[in-house]
Amino acid sequence: MSHLLLDGDVPSAFAYPDEEPWMTLPLSGLTPYQPQKTTLTRHSMDCDQRGAGFIIDGTDGGEYSIRIYRSTDGNVYAAVMQSEAAGRDGMSEWEADVFFTFPNNVDVSNDAERTDLFFFEDLMGYGGFTVTYRDYLSGGPGQGGQIGEVTDYYYLDNSGTPYLLAHAKGDAQLIDLNGDGALELCAASGVSGQFFFLRDNRYYEADVKALLQNAWPEMNYWDHASWDLNYRRLAVSGFVTMPEWATAEHPQPNADFTRYLYYRDGALLVYKPDKDSQTADHVVGTPDVPEPVLAAAKAAVQLVREGKADIPMKGILQTSSFAKAILNRETGLIPASGRRLVSQCGIFEYEGRFMMITDAAINIAPDVDTQIGIVENALPVANALGVELPKVAVLSAVENVTEKMPSTVSAAEIAKRGIPGCVVSGPLALDGAISMESVKHKGIHDPVAGQADILLVPFIEIGNVLYKSITYIAGKTMASTICGASCPVIITSRADTPDSKYYSILLAVLRCLKA
C-alpha cells in the first residue's frame, strides 16, 4: 500500500491547519514499553483443521512457518511450525510451537477461517506478521464490553520466537503521521483510539481516548473515531457536557462534537473543524459568537415576540447563533410553562401520503419521558397536515422485546403507556412500520404496522442517518421544522436544496394557519 497522496487537493502530512490548535496533548509523559516475548508450548499431533499459514523470514535470516489451526481440544491456536505433513487419514506429522490461543469466550466461531494472518514490512524498525481476530475492545463478559476486531503485530527473534510488538484495537493501519518517513501504527474504534510509535529508539503506545479525556473532562462519551490516511489525522466524535453558562439556554445536558488530532513535535494537536465543514460543533450558545450576528438573531426573535412577525428562519449564520436566541429562557421563544421540550420533525412524501421522522437533530439520547414529549410535539404538525389520529411507530431493529437491545424495552414501555391524540406501537423495525408487504410476510398484527405516519427514532444517530438516507439515497425532498417553541421555527442547512427550504417555509406557514 502506498502512503503517498495522489490527489493534489488533499493536504499532505505537513500541511497542518494554519490556526493555533484548540488544545495540545503532550506525549512527553508516556512510559515506554518493551515488546513482549511469547511463551512457546509444544503441541504434537493435535491438528483437527489447518487454517491460514505462510513462510516468513526471521531476524536471523532463517525461514519460519506460521500457522493457525484448530486443535483436537477445541481451541484455535497460532503456532510456529516445526514439522507438518498430510497423510491419507489426516496429518501424518504435526509438531507446533503454540504462542497464542484465540479467545473462545466471545460470540465468535472457533473455526480457523474466522482468523487472519498478514505481513507487515516496517513498523518501528521491524518486519513481521499480524494476527487478526475478534475480542473484547473494552470491558469483558458481563461488563458491557464491546467486541470488535483486534490485530496483534509480531516479529521473530533470531531463534524464531515471536515477540508481540503491538496490540491494536479496532481498525488498524500504518500511517506516517508526521512526515518523518517512519510509519506509526494507528488503530481506532467506537471505544478506543491508539497509536504506537518509536522515539529515541524506545517504544511508546499513546491511549488517545485517555489523553483527551484527562485534558477535556467535559467529554463524556467517545462515539466514533477513525484514522484518516490522506489527512494523517484522527477524527473523533462524541458528546460533551454543556457548560454551566449554556444550561439555561439549552434544553439538553449534552452536545455533540467533532475534533481532529494531528501528531507533530512529540504532541497531539487538537483542532475544531473549520467553519466551512459539514461536521462542526453543535454546542448551542457558544460564547464566541460575534455580537453583530447574535444581535441579528435576537432582533428576529424579538419581532416574533412583539407580534410583528410569525415565523423566524435561520439565514446565513451558524445554527448555534440562531438557536441561542431561540432557546433563551428570558428573551427567546420557549414557552414559559409546560414541558419546555424542543425537538425536530422531518416530513417527506411516501406512497402518496406524508410521513414524519422525529427527532433527527436535537435530542441525542432521549429517555422514555423525553421520547413521549417528542411525539407530543409532533402531533400538531401531523394534525396540520390533515392526519387527525396519527399512527406512531416507535422504531428499533426488531419487533421482539429483548434486554440485549434497550431500544426495544423503551419502545414497549412507550406503547404500554400510550399517548393521547395518536395510536402508538412498538417496537417496530423500519420495514414493519412502513411496508404492508413486510407486515404480511412477518405475520405482524398491529394497528400501526405498515401504515405509520410518524417514525419515532430511539436516538439521534438513527434519526440523522435515516433522514439523510431518505434525502441523498432515495432522492426525496424533506421539509423540516422545529417543534416545542411558541411558534414554528425554520432551521435549514446550507446544504439543503432550494426546494427543501421552500417546503420548510410552506410547512411553517401551514402550522401557523392551523394553530
QUIURDA-V708888 format. One record per pair of residues at least 6 apart in sequence whose C-alpha atoms are under 8 Angstrom apart, sorted by the first residue. I is the first residue (numbers start at 1). J is the second residue. D is the distance in whole Angstrom. If there is no record, write none. Layout:
BEGIN
I,J,D  I,J,D
END
This chain:
BEGIN
3,175,7  3,176,7  3,229,8  5,12,7  5,230,6  10,230,7  10,231,7  11,230,8  11,231,6  12,230,7  12,231,6  12,232,8  13,176,8  13,177,7  13,178,6  13,179,6  13,230,8  13,231,6  13,232,6  14,178,7  14,179,6  16,262,8  21,269,6  21,270,6  21,271,5  22,269,8  22,270,6  22,271,5  22,272,7  23,269,6  23,270,5  23,271,7  24,267,7  24,268,6  24,269,5  24,270,6  25,211,7  25,212,7  25,215,7  25,267,6  25,268,5  25,269,6  25,270,8  26,266,7  26,267,4  26,268,6  27,206,8  27,266,6  27,267,5  27,268,7  28,266,7  28,267,8  30,204,7  30,205,8  30,206,7  31,204,7  32,202,6  32,203,5  32,204,5  32,205,7  33,202,7  33,203,6  33,204,6  33,205,8  34,165,8  34,202,8  34,203,7  35,163,6  35,164,5  35,165,5  35,166,7  36,163,5  36,164,5  36,165,7  37,161,7  37,162,6  37,163,4  37,164,6  38,99,6  38,161,7  38,162,6  38,163,6  38,164,7  39,98,8  39,99,6  40,97,5  40,98,5  40,99,5  40,161,8  41,96,8  41,97,5  41,98,5  41,99,7  42,95,7  42,96,6  42,97,4  42,98,6  43,94,8  43,95,6  43,96,5  43,97,6  43,98,7  44,94,6  44,95,5  44,96,6  45,91,7  45,92,8  45,93,7  45,94,5  45,95,7  46,71,5  46,72,5  46,73,8  46,94,7  47,69,7  47,70,6  47,71,5  47,72,6  47,91,7  47,94,7  48,69,7  48,70,6  48,71,5  48,72,5  49,69,6  49,70,5  49,71,7  49,112,7  50,67,8  50,68,7  50,69,5  50,70,6  50,112,7  51,67,7  51,68,5  51,69,5  51,70,7  51,112,5  51,113,6  52,67,6  52,68,5  52,69,8  52,112,7  52,113,7  52,115,8  52,116,7  52,117,7  53,65,7  53,66,5  53,67,4  53,68,6  53,117,7  54,65,6  54,66,6  54,67,7  55,63,6  55,64,5  55,65,4  55,66,6  56,63,6  56,64,5  56,65,6  56,66,7  56,128,7  56,129,8  57,63,5  57,64,6  57,128,8  58,64,7  58,155,8  58,156,5  58,157,6  58,158,6  58,159,8  58,160,6  59,156,6  59,157,6  59,158,5  60,157,7  60,158,4  60,159,7  61,158,8  64,80,7  64,81,7  64,160,7  65,80,6  65,81,5  65,82,8  66,78,7  66,79,6  66,80,5  66,81,6  67,78,6  67,79,5  67,80,6  67,81,7  68,76,7  68,77,6  68,78,4  68,79,6  68,112,6  68,115,8  69,76,6  69,77,6  69,78,7  69,112,6  70,76,4  70,77,6  70,110,7  70,111,7  70,112,6  71,77,7  74,110,8  75,101,7  75,102,7  75,104,7  75,110,7  76,101,6  76,102,6  76,110,6  76,111,7  76,112,6  77,98,6  77,99,8  77,100,6  77,101,5  77,102,6  78,98,6  78,99,6  78,100,5  78,101,7  78,102,8  79,96,6  79,97,5  79,98,4  79,99,6  79,100,7  80,96,6  80,97,5  80,98,6  80,99,7  80,160,8  80,161,8  81,94,8  81,95,6  81,96,5  81,97,6  82,94,8  82,95,5  82,96,6  82,97,7  83,93,6  83,94,6  83,95,5  83,96,7  84,91,7  84,92,7  84,93,5  84,94,5  84,95,6  85,91,6  85,92,6  85,93,5  85,94,7  86,92,5  86,93,7  99,162,7  102,133,8  103,134,8  103,135,7  104,110,7  105,141,8  106,135,7  106,136,8  106,141,8  106,147,8  108,134,7  114,133,7  115,131,7  115,132,6  115,133,5  116,130,8  116,131,6  116,132,5  116,133,7  117,129,7  117,130,5  117,131,5  117,132,6  118,129,5  118,130,5  118,131,7  119,127,8  119,128,6  119,129,4  119,130,6  120,127,6  120,128,5  120,129,6  120,130,7  121,127,4  121,128,6  122,183,7  123,174,8  123,182,8  123,183,6  123,184,7  123,185,7  124,182,7  124,183,7  124,184,7  124,197,7  124,198,6  124,203,8  126,155,7  127,155,6  128,153,7  128,154,6  128,155,4  128,156,7  129,153,6  129,154,5  129,155,6  130,151,6  130,152,5  130,153,5  130,154,6  131,151,6  131,152,5  131,153,7  132,149,7  132,150,6  132,151,4  132,152,6  133,149,6  133,150,5  133,151,7  134,147,7  134,148,5  134,149,5  134,150,6  135,147,5  135,148,6  135,149,6  135,150,6  136,145,6  136,146,6  136,147,4  136,148,6  137,145,7  137,146,6  137,147,5  137,148,6  137,149,8  137,150,8  137,169,6  137,170,7  137,191,7  137,192,8  138,145,5  138,146,5  138,147,7  138,191,7  139,145,4  139,146,7  140,146,8  146,191,8  148,169,8  148,170,6  149,169,6  149,170,5  149,171,7  150,167,7  150,168,6  150,169,5  150,170,6  150,171,8  151,167,6  151,168,5  151,169,7  151,170,8  151,172,7  152,164,7  152,165,8  152,166,6  152,167,5  152,168,6  153,164,6  153,165,5  153,166,5  153,167,7  153,168,8  154,162,6  154,163,5  154,164,5  154,165,5  154,166,7  155,162,6  155,163,5  155,164,7  155,165,7  156,162,4  156,163,6  157,163,7  166,196,7  168,186,8  168,187,6  168,194,7  169,187,6  169,188,6  169,189,7  169,192,7  169,193,8  169,194,8  170,187,6  170,188,5  170,189,5  170,192,8  171,187,5  171,188,5  171,189,6  171,226,8  172,185,7  172,186,6  172,187,4  172,188,7  173,185,6  173,186,5  173,187,6  174,183,6  174,184,6  174,185,5  174,186,6  175,183,5  175,184,5  175,185,6  175,186,7  175,229,6  175,232,7  176,182,6  176,183,4  176,184,6  176,232,7  177,183,7  177,184,7  177,232,5  177,233,7  177,262,7  177,263,6  177,264,8  178,232,8  178,263,6  178,264,6  183,197,8  184,195,7  184,196,6  184,197,5  184,198,8  185,195,5  185,196,5  185,197,7  186,193,8  186,194,6  186,195,4  186,196,7  186,227,7  187,193,6  187,194,5  187,195,6  187,226,8  187,227,7  188,194,6  188,225,6  188,226,5  188,227,7  189,224,6  189,225,6  189,226,7  190,222,7  190,223,5  190,224,4  190,225,6  191,222,6  191,223,7  191,224,7  192,207,8  192,208,7  192,209,6  192,222,8  192,225,8  193,207,6  193,208,5  193,209,6  193,225,7  194,205,7  194,206,6  194,207,5  194,208,6  194,209,8  195,205,6  195,206,5  195,207,7  195,208,8  196,203,7  196,204,6  196,205,4  196,206,6  197,203,6  197,204,5  197,205,7  198,204,6  209,222,8  213,219,6  218,240,5  218,241,5  218,242,8  219,238,8  219,239,6  219,240,4  219,241,6  220,238,8  220,239,6  220,240,5  220,241,6  221,238,5  221,239,5  221,240,7  222,236,7  222,237,6  222,238,5  222,239,7  223,236,8  223,237,6  223,238,4  223,239,7  224,236,6  224,237,5  224,238,7  225,234,7  225,235,6  225,236,4  225,237,6  226,234,6  226,235,5  226,236,7  227,233,6  227,234,4  227,235,6  228,234,6  228,235,7  232,262,7  233,260,6  233,261,5  233,262,5  233,263,7  234,260,6  234,261,5  234,262,7  235,258,7  235,259,6  235,260,5  235,261,7  236,258,6  236,259,5  236,260,6  236,261,8  237,256,7  237,257,5  237,258,4  237,259,6  238,256,6  238,257,6  238,258,7  239,254,6  239,255,5  239,256,4  239,257,6  240,254,5  240,255,5  240,256,6  240,257,7  241,253,6  241,254,5  241,255,7  242,252,8  242,253,6  242,254,5  242,255,6  242,283,7  246,284,7  246,285,6  246,286,8  247,253,7  248,328,7  248,329,7  249,284,8  249,285,7  249,324,7  249,327,5  249,328,5  249,329,6  250,284,7  250,285,8  250,324,8  250,327,6  250,328,8  251,327,8  251,340,8  251,341,7  251,342,7  252,363,7  254,364,8  255,282,6  255,283,5  255,284,8  255,364,8  256,281,6  256,282,6  256,283,7  257,280,7  257,281,5  257,282,7  257,283,8  258,272,7  258,273,7  258,279,7  258,280,6  258,281,6  259,270,7  259,271,6  259,272,5  259,273,6  260,270,6  260,271,5  260,272,6  260,273,7  261,268,6  261,269,5  261,270,5  261,271,6  262,268,5  262,269,5  262,270,7  263,269,6  272,280,8  272,281,8  273,279,7  273,280,6  273,281,8  274,280,7  282,319,8  282,320,6  283,320,7  284,319,8  284,320,5  284,321,7  284,323,6  284,324,6  285,320,6  285,321,7  285,323,7  285,324,5  286,320,7  286,321,7  289,321,6  293,317,7  293,321,7  294,321,6  294,322,7  294,325,7  297,321,7  297,322,5  297,325,6  298,322,8  298,325,5  298,326,8  298,332,8  300,312,6  301,312,7  301,325,7  301,326,7  301,332,6  301,333,7  302,331,8  302,332,8  303,309,5  304,310,6  304,311,7  304,312,7  305,333,7  310,487,7  310,512,8  311,487,7  311,488,6  311,489,6  311,490,7  311,508,7  311,509,8  312,488,8  312,489,6  312,490,6  313,489,6  313,490,5  313,491,6  313,492,8  314,322,6  314,490,6  314,491,5  314,492,7  316,494,8  319,491,7  325,331,7  325,332,6  326,332,5  326,333,5  326,334,7  327,333,6  327,334,6  328,334,7  329,336,8  333,485,6  333,486,5  333,487,7  334,340,6  334,484,7  334,485,5  334,486,6  335,484,8  335,485,6  335,486,6  339,373,8  340,484,7  340,485,8  341,370,8  341,373,7  341,374,8  341,484,6  341,485,8  342,362,8  342,374,8  342,377,8  342,482,7  342,483,6  342,484,5  342,485,6  343,358,7  343,359,6  343,361,8  343,362,6  343,363,7  343,374,6  343,377,7  343,482,6  343,483,5  343,484,6  344,358,6  344,359,5  344,360,6  344,361,6  344,362,6  344,480,7  344,481,6  344,482,5  344,483,6  345,356,6  345,357,6  345,358,5  345,359,6  345,360,7  345,378,7  345,480,6  345,481,5  345,482,6  345,483,7  346,356,5  346,357,5  346,358,7  346,359,8  346,360,8  346,467,7  346,478,6  346,479,6  346,480,4  346,481,7  347,354,7  347,355,6  347,356,5  347,357,7  347,478,6  347,479,5  347,480,6  348,354,6  348,355,6  348,356,7  348,476,7  348,477,6  348,478,5  348,479,7  349,355,6  349,476,8  354,385,8  354,453,7  355,452,8  355,453,5  355,454,6  355,455,8  356,382,8  356,453,6  356,454,5  356,455,6  357,454,6  357,455,5  357,456,6  357,457,7  357,463,7  357,467,7  358,374,7  358,375,8  358,378,8  358,454,7  358,455,6  358,456,5  358,457,6  358,463,7  359,374,7  359,456,7  359,457,7  359,459,8  359,460,7  359,463,6  360,457,8  360,459,8  360,460,5  360,461,7  360,462,7  360,463,4  360,464,5  360,467,7  361,460,6  361,463,8  361,464,7  362,460,7  363,459,7  363,460,6  364,459,6  364,460,5  364,461,8  365,458,7  365,459,5  365,460,6  366,458,7  366,459,6  367,410,8  368,410,6  368,411,8  368,413,7  368,414,7  371,456,8  371,458,8  372,414,7  372,419,7  375,392,8  375,456,7  376,419,8  377,483,6  377,484,6  378,483,7  379,390,7  379,421,7  379,422,8  380,511,8  381,511,7  382,388,7  382,390,7  382,453,8  383,389,8  383,390,8  384,510,7  384,511,6  384,514,6  385,510,8  389,421,6  389,422,5  389,423,7  390,421,8  390,422,5  390,423,6  390,452,8  390,453,6  390,454,7  391,422,6  391,423,5  391,424,6  391,448,6  391,451,7  391,452,5  391,453,5  391,454,6  392,422,7  392,423,6  392,424,5  392,425,6  392,448,7  392,452,6  392,453,6  392,454,5  392,455,6  392,456,7  393,424,6  393,425,5  393,426,6  393,427,7  393,428,6  393,433,6  393,448,6  393,449,7  393,452,6  393,453,8  393,454,6  393,455,5  393,456,6  394,411,6  394,414,8  394,415,8  394,424,7  394,425,6  394,426,5  394,427,6  394,428,6  394,455,6  394,456,5  394,457,6  394,458,7  395,407,8  395,411,7  395,426,7  395,427,6  395,428,5  395,429,6  395,430,6  395,433,8  395,455,7  395,456,6  395,457,5  395,458,7  396,407,6  396,408,6  396,411,8  396,426,8  396,427,6  396,428,6  396,429,5  396,430,7  396,457,7  396,458,7  397,408,8  397,428,7  397,429,5  397,430,7  398,408,7  398,427,7  398,428,6  398,429,5  399,408,8  399,426,7  399,427,5  399,428,5  399,429,6  399,432,8  400,408,7  400,427,7  401,408,5  401,409,6  401,412,7  401,427,7  402,408,6  402,409,7  403,409,7  407,427,8  407,458,6  408,426,7  408,427,5  409,427,8  411,425,8  411,426,5  411,427,5  412,425,8  412,426,5  412,427,6  414,424,8  414,425,8  414,426,8  415,424,6  415,425,5  415,426,6  418,424,6  423,447,8  423,448,7  424,448,7  425,446,8  425,447,8  425,448,6  425,449,8  428,449,7  431,438,6  431,439,8  431,450,7  432,438,6  432,439,5  432,444,8  432,449,6  432,450,6  433,448,7  433,449,5  433,450,5  433,451,6  433,452,6  433,455,8  434,449,7  434,450,4  434,451,5  434,452,6  435,449,8  435,450,4  435,451,7  436,449,7  436,450,4  436,451,7  437,450,8  438,450,8  439,445,8  439,449,7  439,450,6  457,463,6  470,476,6  471,477,6  471,478,7  477,499,7  477,500,6  478,500,6  478,503,8  478,504,8  479,500,5  479,501,7  479,503,5  479,504,4  479,507,7  480,490,7  480,491,7  480,492,7  480,500,8  480,504,5  480,507,8  481,488,7  481,489,6  481,490,5  481,491,7  481,504,7  481,507,8  481,508,7  482,488,6  482,489,5  482,490,6  482,491,7  483,489,7  487,512,8  488,508,6  488,511,7  488,512,7  489,508,7  490,504,7  490,505,7  490,508,7  492,501,7
END
